[in-house]
């Protein structure tokens, strides 16, 4: 059944790409420059994935592993029989092995879960759920001995969702912060967790409406009158990364009728459209810019204004081509282990194979 679903997802993604008009030029939906830098980045990721299936960084393991998993899935290759079958399954096992089977958190040590890692891990598993046939996931060569052994993707997602929902109920802001017990919140961590929950819900996992509603109310409260989405503590005075996150979660949660969405989208479109020329479009698209911002802005613009996204995306591709190392990696703000998958996911919108990248 999962194999049939996988084929249907790929076919639907191709059909969607063909139907979107301006995104498909001369019969080739993915520009050559995008394919070349993406394939080079993929080769780097395949070389740096460790024996456990993880990608480790100084910032931790689950989030980079989930990002690497999504890069592989976004390529459009068959996840069950294609060339990346092995790396995909190893990455999934690595995430499941990171999960606390008792409370469901993915990531964190010594009883101190990281909601950043948990959110990205949920998102990665949700994107794999339904397209990856996990029957025999633990019978592959080298799969023995993991603490997540015998757990399915669906079961892991259900546990992870439960953990995030419980943390949200305890948080008076309606959002999430670095630790699940913290009473404060910020729009960056909350974005990671909320996108994981929305992806899980879209994949068929039950997520309470109350949790989504509380989180959206938090983003409403953090959106200033000019559309800028704050980071923590109050409305506005945030970055273009946090504003991008706001636009994205409003879009994926289907809350485009909110005035705060309209304001935030207008703010981001103006900052990205280059009314005074290409230099303005390059805000956030710099060789020393943030891969984290690129990742969220690409998705947000794709959701709110395809024409603005097309122009901004063209500049992003040029910038990434000029800054990509010979080994296919990127190193900007967080180290190659994080910057590489985030940069590739920023241009993966061109492929439109990940369910989260659908409009």
C-alpha positions, 0 to 999 in steps of 0.5 A: 500500500505504501508503495502505491502511495509513493507512486501516487505522490510522485505522479501528483507532484509531477502533475502539479508542477506541470499545471503551475504554468510560470514555474515550468519553462520549455518543458523543463521544470527544474533549471539546469543550474539548480540540478547541478548544484543540488546533485553536487550537494547530494553527493556531499551529503552521501559521503558525510552520512555516518554509519548510523545514518545520521548527519552530526553537527556541533549543534546536535544530530536529529535536525541535520539528519532530518534535513538530510533525509528531506534533501534525499526525498525532495530529489524525486528519486523513488525512495523505495527502489531508487539510488537513495533507498539505503541512505533514506532508510538509514536516516529514518532509523537514526531518527527513530533511534534518537527518540525517547520511547517513553515520552516521544521526544526526538533529540536531547540528552540527559532528560533535556529534549531540544524542541528545535531538533524535535520539530525538524525530526517530526517534519522529516519523518512526516515527509517520509511517512506514506512514501517510504515503505518501512516494512523490513526497515529494521531487517536491513543489513546493519539495522540491528541493535538500535533502541528504536528497533521495531518502531514504525514511522507512523508510531514514532510520529504519533509519539512525537506529536503527543510530546509536542502537544503536551508541551504546548498545553503547558506553555501559556504563550501557545508556542514552544521554546528550546525546552518543553517545560519552558513557559516562554516561547519564540517564533523560531523554535515554534516554527520548527515544531508547528511545521512538524505538526502541520506536516504530520497532520497532512500525512494523516496523523491526528493533531488536535485543532486546539494545538494548532489554533493556540500556536497560530494565535501566538503568531498573530500576537507576534505580528506587528502592524507593519507585518514584521513578525517578532522573535520573542517577547512582543509583536514586531522587531523580528528578522526577515527569517522570523517573518518568513516563518510567520508567513509560512505557518499561516499558509500551511495552516490555511489561515490566509484570511487573517489580516496578520497573514496579509500584512506579513506577506506584504512585508516579505514580498516588498523586502524580496521583490527588489522594487529598486532593483536586484540589490534589494532582492538580494536581502537575505541572499548573500554569500555570508547570509543565513541558510536558515533564512534562505530555507524559510524565505524560499518556502514562504515566498513560494506560498504567498507570491510565486512571481516574487519567489521566481525572481528571488529564487533566481538570485538565490541560485546564482548566489549558491552556485558562486559560494558552493565548495568544490566538494558540494558543501555550503558553509555560511552561518552554522557549519557545513553539516547544517548549511548544506542541507538547508541551502539545498532545501531552499532550492528544493522548492524548484522540484516540488516533490516534498508534500510540504512544498505543495501550494 
